[in-house]
Amino acid sequence: MIQHEVHKLMPELAERKIVSIVRGVRSKDIVEAAEAVYRGGIRFLEVTFDMASEENSRDTLRSIALLQEHFAGRMHIGAGTVLTPEQVEAAAKAGAEFMISPDMDVAVIHKTKELGLLSMPGAMTPSEVKTAWMAGADIVKIFPASLLGPAYVKAIKAPLSQVKLAAVGGISVENIRTYLDAGYDGFGIGGNLINKDRAERHAWDELTRIAQAYTDAIR
């Protein structure tokens, strides 16, 4: 069995547990959105690659760079929907500290670890979870978690107890505690927290309240 070195971000992620997933928010609003969830106790934030166009993809990198400059270590910034080793390199150059993917791609995991970054690939089946872990993943994202239910983590962890697992997809303030108690080690929260509507309305106080509700729920 592969011996994992604990990535320097893992102890804090294990304590904080929540990664805010940002999708569809332009770079002009990204700092204010991030500040809002920061005030609510969130310390990990992922900017999702928007592959609709080259310009959108470049805007993702702009957002990562802006956030790294603005927070200067107060918040950990990563990239999401990372599908290729080339995206890993581009996001790393922009300042991303961790890479999250919807799928399990060994080449993406290897490139992430080669650059000294935290790797969180997506998986669904026990075979995918094991393959991701053996490839060097620090924590494996079970996606879509809500379709599988909280009990699924118990079934996965019975034979794969050494693997850290994060639940992503459909995690709400109301159900996050159930998933935590079932055995998940972390969570990715997307549209239930930061979404395009709240960003366009500049609903920053609303975002802070919801972020605080999430952080309170896991205490």
N, C-alpha and C positions, 0 to 999 in steps of 0.2 A: 504493500500500500504506500502511495506517495506520502512523503512527509511534508506537510505544509508549514512554511514559515508564516508567522502571523504578520500580516501587513500592518504598517504603522497606524492606519486609519481604523482598523478593526476594533480595537478596544473602545474607541469613542462611538463607532457605529453600534456596537453591542450595547452601549449605554443609552444612546439617543434613539436608536431603532428606526427612526423615520427618515426617508428620503422624499423630498418634495419633487414631483415630476412635472416639468414645465413643457407644455406642448401648445403651439399656436400663439405664443406671446412674442411680439416683435421686440427687437433689442431696445427700442425707444422706451418701452415700459418695463423692461426686465429688472432693472435695479429697484424700482419702487415695489414691484411685486415681491422680489426677494426680501427686501427690507420688511415688508409686511409679515411674511411668515417667520422671518428671523425674530421679530418682536414677539411672536407667538411661541418661540422656543425651538424652531426648526434650525438645524445646523448642517444639514446635507441637502443639496439641491442639484438636480439633474436637468440640463437643457437638452431636449430631444431634437435630434437631427430632423429637419423638415426637408424631405427629398422631393417635394413638389416641383422645385426648380433649383438651378444653381445659385440664384440669388438668395433663396430661402436657406439653402445649406450654408452659404457664406454668413448669413445673418445669425445662424446658430453659433458659428465660431466667434462672431462679434460679441454675442451675448455672453459667451463663456469668458472671453477676454475682459469685458466690462465688469463682470461680476468678480473675477479674480482681483482686478485692480481695486474695485470698490471695497470689498470685504477684507482683503489683505490678511487672510488667515482666520478671520472671525467665523467664516462659513466655508465648508468644503464644497467645491463646485465640480460637477462631473458632466459627462456627455451621455445621452441616451439614444436608443435605436441605432446603436453602432453596429454596422453590418459587415464592414470590411477592415482589413489591417490599415488601409490608406486612411480611413476615417479615424482610426485610433491615433495615427500619427498626426493628423491635422488637429484633432481635438487636444492632443497632448501639447502641441505647439501653442495652442490658444490658452493653455493653462489648466486643462481638465485634470483632476486628480483621480478620477475613477471612471470606468466604462461600464455601461449597462446595455444589454442587448435583449431583444425579444426572443432570440433563438440561441442555440448552442453551436458555435462555430469555433473549432479548435484553433484555427489560424488567428482569429480575433483574440482569443484568450492568450495565446502565446505572445502575440505582439504587445498586448496590454502588460503582461508580466515582464516582458523584455524591457519595457520602458519604466518598470518599477511602480506601476499604477495598480490600483485595486480593480479586480475583475468580478463583475456580476452578470454572467450570462443567463439567458432564460432557458427553462426546461419544463417538461411536463411529466415525462415518464421516468421510472427508476433508472432505466438505461441511460437516458439523457443526463440525469442528475449525476450518476456515477462517472460518465464520460467527461462532463464538465469539471468535476472535482479532480479527476485524474489528470486533466490537462492543466490544472493549476488555478482554477477559479477559487476566489476567496470566500464567496458566498453565492449560492445559486438561487436565482429568481424563479419561483414557481408561478407560472403565468399560463392562462388566467386563473388566479387562485379562487375567485368566487364561484366559478363554475365547478370546481372540484370540492369546495366546502372545507371547513376547518379540520375535519377528521382526516383529510388526506395526508396532512403532514405527519400524523402519527404512523400511518402505514408506510410512508417513505422513510421515516427516521428509525423504524424498527430494525431494518437491515443496514441502514446508512447513517448511523447515529453520529458519525464524525463530521458529517456535512452540515454546514451552516445554510439555512434556508430563509429566503425572504418571500413574503406574499405580496403579489402585485396584481391588481385588477379587481375592482369592486370592493375595496376595503374602505369602510365608512367609520365615522366616529362611533356609531352604534354597535358595529360588529368587531372592531379592531381588538378589543379585549378578549373576545372569544377565540380569535386566531392566535393571539399571544399565548393564552393559556393552553391552547392545543399544542404549542411547541415551536411556532415560528420565531426566528431570531431577529427579523427585521421586516420592514414594510416599505413599499413604494406607493405613494399617494398621488394620483394624477388629477383628473378633472373634478374630483370631490373637494379639492383644495384650490390650487391655482388653475384657472381655465380662461379661455379667451373672453368670455362674457364679463367676468370680474375684472379682467385687465382693461377691457375697453371702457367699463364703467368707472375705472379707477376706484374700485371698492376695496381700498386698502384696509380700512378698519374692520370690514367684514372678513377679509382674509386673515387678519391677525386673530380675530375671535375664533375662527374655525381651526387655525393652526394651534392655538392654545387649547382648544377642546381635544384635539388629537393628542397633544403632549400630556394633557391631564389624564386622558383615558388609559395611557400605558403605564402610569405611575403606580 
